[in-house]
Amino acid sequence: MSRDYAKKMPHATRRTKQRRQRRWIVLLLSLALLAILSLGFKQCHSRFPLFSAPVPSQAEVNAQFDFYPDGQSAQSKSPPPLVATHPSAAPPPIEKKTAVGRYILQLGTFQSENEASEMRVSLLLAGWDVNVVRGTVAGHVQYHVQQGPYNTLESAKAAQKILESQGLMSVIKE
């Protein structure tokens, strides 16, 4: 017997019924899983509240971060003086450093101003008061890293020994 495929079948096939049943089962199982997860999250959230912490008031925040209890502002407060923490890192307490001193310790000579500035910064961080002086030698510009001046040769030699103990070589210049 021939079949007319353009004509709709009056009843559903067994395969179509099974597909509908599977869709409903998957839908019900996913809803059940979603309900279980949401209940579990609520129980977990009640034990470990993530966002239920009370928000502090503005007065509590100000009380916690009040760095100046005497009413002064940050601009009017002067920073404490810097003190060397290690005695060998501090410059020597030698009678020196009047501008008319005769002796200078030269710690380095560079052709690049950047290299001289790098050495100056490292020495400043170590506690030494050094300067970079620009000079011309044989028609070439050089940058000298110098420390001093010292009034006497003995004070310059004492400072030179302290620098040598810290691993820094220097030359005494008049």
JOVEN-V550847 format. One line per field, one symbol per residue. phi: phi as a letter, one per 20 degrees, with the letter a starting at -180 (. if undefined). psi: psi as a letter, one per 40 degrees, with the letter a starting at -180 (. if undefined). burial: + if it has 16 or more other C-alpha atoms within 10 Angstrom, else -. A space follows every 10 residues. Layout:
# JOVEN-V550847
phi=???
psi=???
burial=???
This chain:
# JOVEN-V550847
phi=.edeffefff cfefffffff ffffffffff ffffffffff fffffffcfe deffefffff ffffdeecfe neeffeeeff ffcfedffee ffedfamefd fedcedeacc edffffffff fffffeoeec cddebdclnd fcddeccped fcffffffff fffffendeb cede
psi=hiihedhihd iiiddddddd dddddddddd dddddddddd dddddddghd eeiihiiddd ddddfgegee eiiddehiii ihhhdhdeei iigihafief idiihheihi ehdddddddd dddddeehhi ihhhihhfeh hihhhihaii didddddddd dddddeehii hhi.
burial=---------- ---------- ---------- ---------- ---------- ---------- ---------- ---------- ---------- -+---+---- -+++++++++ --+--++-++ +-+---++-+ ++-------- -+++++++++ +-+-+++-++ -++------+ -+--
